Amino acid sequence: MTSPKRSRRASDGAIDRLPSGAWRARHTGPDGKRRTKSFPTKADARAWINTQAADVVRREWRAPEVGRRTVGDYAADYLARPDLRESTRTLYERVWRVHLDEVWASTPVGEITVEAVRRWHERVGATTAPTALVQAYRLLRAVLNVALNDGAIRANPATVRGAAVHKPARATRSLSPEDVVKLAEAVPARYSVLVLVLAWSGLRFGEAAALRRQDVSADGRLLTVERGVWHDGHEHLVGDVKTAAGRRRVALPDSIATALVEHLREFVPRQPDALVFGTRSGGFLARSNFSSMFSRAVTRCELPPTRPHELRHTGATLAAAAGASLREVMTRLGHSSPAAALVYQHASEHRDDEIARALDVVAAATPRRVTSTAISVA
């Protein structure tokens, strides 16, 4: 057997000529392991060794075999994270199975390019609903971030501009108190107060659907939010609220509290764990069923297209218009960061008039020392 012909060392590696005529490059990485790779020319072998050495100097070196782990491997790691809420895990598992598994599961992370992600996004975008597309892209990016943190890739190739932001067909709007009353009267009586509570408390639907009699104070004014309910495609599941901020108490206006007490008396069994807004049989109200009845109520009231989630938006906007600070809106909604609550801090003409009247009281009580000089404000 003919032994490989040795060549001089190149950088921190060595190059051998194999009996086949190919050139074998050897390089010892910072982890102490020696790796080899074959090339058709000696120049290619030397370039590979020099690149490895330069990556070590730049602290960008990574073990080649790490990049051979597949996206599916990293997805399994990501979905098994203990800090994922069960409802979130259920959602991500479905998104992975429906939108990502077939395309990316067996692809080594080191082989994914920016162009490949962009082409995938364009292709699936033609047949996938906007919300589902955003969820799929966010999950892919999150999985690849795990690979990035592990040093398996140098940069996350999921860089499609705007792909992680959901752009609704129309801007979310808040309802007037009068429209809320109309909608409450247009849905079945069992769920009339649910519409009022969602609009005046800002609770998420899953939080309201999980409320038990014991979560409502005796006078109906205080709701204790500890749980949420979601559907995994097969059954309803109940778990803790998403974040520590989500675990909270929310006060209701007196008129809504009175209506809630009457609702408890008429529709809710006396057991402490009875659902406040359960079905006639005592089970959880499905989000899809509520959405359908809400949509019919919107049509019946001749209102512009309105989504159930806009009841939560309404509750937050009403609180902000009543003078709630950013921190108070965050607390009421169960938000853990200001960014989510800032959207409700927009000015309205009605609120601006109230502010102007309040300022007028201060201005009228202030001695005037300037009579003929114009006052300008920079």
Helices and strands as residue ranges (DSSP letters): E 5-10, E 13-17, E 23-28, E 34-39, H 42-57, G 64-68, H 71-79, H 86-95, I 96-100, H 101-104, G 109-111, H 114-125, H 130-149, H 177-186, G 189-191, H 192-201, H 205-209, G 213-215, E 222-225, E 227-231, E 236-240, G 244-246, E 248-251, H 254-267, H 287-300, H 309-321, H 326-333, H 338-342, G 343-345, H 349-364
